Amino acid sequence: MRPAEENEGISGVCGVLTTELCDEAKPCDGAEQVSEMNKPIVVGINGSAGSEAAMAWSLNRAARLKLPVIAMHAVDDRWIAQEFQYHEMIKESALQLLRQVQQDAALRAPGVDVEIQLRHGGTGLALKEMSRDASMLVIGSHDRYWADGGPMTDRALQIVTASDCPVAVIPHPPGPERRGVVVGVDGSEESSQAVALAAAEADREGDELTAVLAFRHPARWIQRGLPSSRLAEVMEEEEKVVLAESVAGLGDRYPDLVVHQRLEGDTDPAKALVEIAADARMLVIGSRGRGGFSRLLLGSTAHAVLTRVPCPTVVTRVHKPHHDE
């Protein structure tokens, strides 16, 4: 991958402009820091119907929250020598795509400040770098294909895993107008952060919030081998406590917010979330739950949900401070 200073960007972000594009760029001050409240929404653009849906969703969100938007396209030209005759053609074609996105955005949401950036290298790495200074990354859901008997996605899982900020995956087609926010909980640190984001989102938009905890009962052969046959009942009572504790305090912070609790027993968590969120405006999940290995960056439930997103789905990330912070 080329160094950042060789990336083109029609924006006010330092270190990504070339001299040939400076006349199109906004002035940039290296000491300027983006306020936490004004961090932009970054949208991955590739010209697909999915990225168009992601851009439309982002513009609507940015208009409501009064946030800027950065539309980013990455040209993965690491395998192309600069002397190759098609190198400039590829770059110019990508810039044309971004300029068209910017023009369309000006018509769709004239009050939203939209900047565009063209970066070199892999899309996942480019979005990871931009996620450090973004309020949210937004990408379109990707086409699935079948390999070795299971559904797979191309870039969505990679981007969600690498991001330092929440990632929204927008399905295509977007579907009818929906109401309500659904959040998956399991008592983990990640789900606590998901509840916080979902509650703020629901309260701001006047939606009701549904907290869902789904779990599987122990296998029957395990229950038969234990002295008590009430293992399933005990587990259910414990999960009820976890669910209640997950939303405790929301009424004090958001007195007008209506919160529903749904306990789904003996079912796959991903299946339950996808089905319950089918008619929701948004689904919020943590990147990793309590049942995963700490070294895994994306849990099995989040992975399964992202292969069949039922509605705009936001995956939260727990910020891990670096030693130099």
N, C-alpha and C positions, 0 to 999 in steps of 0.2 A: 504494500500500500504506500502511496505517496505521502510525504509529510503534509501536515494540515495547511501550511502556507501555500500549497499548490492547489488547494480546493477553491473552486469558484463559488461565490455567493453574492446574490444581489440583496444585500441586507446590511444591518449595522453590526454584525458580529465580527470581532477582530480575528485576524489570522486566517481568514478564508477567502480573501479577495485577491484576484490577479490584477495587474495594472491595466489590462485591456478592459476590465469591467468596472474600474473605479468610477468612471463617469456615470454609471448606473446605480452606484451604491450610495447609501447614506453615510455621513461622516461617522467616525468611530473613535471612541476614546478608550484606551486600554485600561484606564483606572475605573471606568464606569462599571458598576455592579448592578445586575438586574434584581430588582426588589422581589422578595418572595411572593408578594401579592400580585406582582405583574409579570411573573414568569410566563413565557409564551406556551401555547399549545403547538406541539410539533407534529406534523402530519407526513407520513411516508407516502410519496407519490410515485406511481409507476405506469400510469395511463390506463389501468384496468378499471372495470366497473366497481371493484371493491375499493380502490383508492378514491374513486369519485364519491362513493358513499361515505367514506371516512372524512373527506374534505367537507362535504355538506354537513355532516354531524358536527364537525369541529367548528365550522362557521356559526352554526346555531348556538353552540355552547359558548363560543367566544363573545358573541353578541350579548348573551345574557350576563356573562361574568365580566364583560368589558376587558377582555384579554387580547393580546396580539396573537397572530398565527404565523408560524413558519412552515411553508411547504417545502419539503426536501426530497430531492431525487439523487440517488447514488448511481454513478456509472462505474460498474465493476470492470475497469479497463486495465487491471493489473497484468493481464496476459497480452496486452497490445503495446507494442513499442510506439513511442511518440512519433517516430518517423513513418509509421504505417499510414498509408494514404487515407484510411477511413477514420483515423483518430479524431480529427477536427470535425468531420461530418457527424460522428457519434455525439461529440460534445455539443455541437450546435443543435442537433435534433433534441437532445435532452433539455437544453435551454429553451427551445421553442415550446416544449411540453410545459415547462414551469411557467413561462410567460403567459401561456394560454390559461393555465390554472389561475394565475393571478388576475387576469382580465375577467374570467368568469366569476371569481370571488368578488370582485369589485361590483359586479352587477347583482349578485345574489345577496351580498351583505356589505353595502357601501360604508357602513360605520365601523367595520373591522379592519384593523391594520394588518395587511398580509404581506409578508416578505417571502422571498424565495431563495433557496440555496441549492447549488449543484455541488456535490461532493464526489470524490474519487474513492474507489475501494468498495468493500462489501457493504451491503445495506445494513446488516445487523450491527457492524462495528460503527458505522456512521451514526446510526440512531442511538447507540449506547453512549457515544461521546456527547451527543446533543441532549440526552436525557439528564445529564448533570445539571443543566440550567433550564430545564423545562418543567412546567407544572404537570404535563401529561403528554405521553406519546399516543398517537392515534394511527391505527392501521386498519385496512380493510381485511375482512376474513378472506382466507385464501382457498383456492380450489383444492379439494382433497382427491387423492388417488389411492388406489389399493396396491399394496405391495406386501408380500409375505402374509397375506390374510388379515391385515389391519389397516385402519385409516391413518393417513399421514398428512401433515401440512408442510409447506416449504419453508417459510420464513417466520411465521407468526410465533411459533414456540421459541425460536432462537431469540427473537426480539424481546419477548416477555421475560425470558430467562436473564438476558443481559442488562435490561434497563435498570436505571437507578431511580426512576420515578414511576408512578402508576401508568399502566398501559391499557388503552381502550381498544378493543377489537370489535369492529362494526360489521354486522352481517350485510350481505347483499342478496336479494333486494331488501330494503329496509323494513318493509311491511307497514301495516296501518298504524295510526296513532295509538300509543299505549300509555298506561298509567301504572304507577307503583314501582318501588325499588325492592329488589330481593337481595339478601346478603347471606352468604354461607358462613356458618359459625361452627367452631369445634373447641373453643377455649384456648387456642394457641395465641401467641403474640401476633402472628400474621392475621388471624381472624379478628382480633380486637381492633387492629388498624383498619380492616375492611369494614367493620361495624361503624367506626368513627366516620369514615368517608361516606358510607351509604346513608347514615343518619343525617349528616350535613346536607347531602344531595337531596334526600327526600324532603327535609324540612324547607330547604330553599325553594323547591319547586311545588310545594304543597301536595306532595305524594304521601301515600301510606308506605310504611316500611314493614317488610316481612322477613324475619330472621328464621333461617332454616337450619336445623341440625339433623342430619341423617346418619344412621349407623346401621351396622349389621349385627344381628344376634349371633351369639357363638354357635358353632356347629353342634348339631344334636349329639354327636358322639362325644364331644367334650362335656356337654351337660350331663350325659349319662355317667361319665366317669367321676363326677363330683358328688360329694355327700348331700349337697342341697340341690334341689331341682328348680330353685327360684333365681338362678343366675341371670336369666333374661330379664326378669322383673327388676332385679337389683340394678342391672346395667341401665335399664330404662329410667329408673328413678335418678340415677347419677347423671344421666344425660339431660334430664329435665332441669336439674340444678345448674349444669353447665350452660344450658340455653338461657335460663333466667338470669344468671350472672353476666352473661355476655351482653345483655341489653339493659342491665341495671344502671340506673342513673340517667338514661336518655330522657326520661320524663322531666327531670329537673332542668336539663340543659335545653330541651326542646319541648316546652309545655304543650304545644299544639300538635305535636307529632303523634300520629296513631301508629302504634307498634303491634304487630301480630307475631306470635311465636308458633312455629310449626315444628313438631318433632316427628320425624319420619323413621320408623323402626324397620329393621330387617330389609333395608334397601341400599343400593349403591348410592353414595353421596352425589356423584356426578350426575347420575340418572335423575335423582330427585331434583337437583338444582335446575337442570335443563328443562324438565317438565313443568316445574312450578314457575319458572321465569319465562315461559313461552309467551305469556301475555303481558310481561312487565316492560316498563320503559328502560330499565337498567338492571343488570345483575352485577354484583360486586363480590369478588372472592379474593382470598389471600393467596399468595404465590406458593405457600407451603404450609401444610397443616401439622397437627401434633403427631400424626402417625408416620411422618416421613423421617428419613435420615437427615441430620443437620447439614451434611455435606451436599445434599441435593438442592439445587437452586430452584427447581420447579416440582411441586408435589404431584402425585398421581391424579388427585381430583382436579386440580387446575389443568393439568395436561389433558384429561379426558373431556372437560368442559370446552376447552379451546378447540377441540376437533369438531365440535358441533354447537357453536355459539347460538343460543336461542334468541338473543336480543343484544343490543350494545352491552358488552361485557368488559368490566374494568377489573384488572388484576393489580392489587396493591403490592408494594414492596416495602419491607422493613429497612429503614436506613441504618446501616452499620457505620458508625464513625471511624474515620481513618486515624492512624496514630498521629498524623501531622495536623489534625484539625484542632 
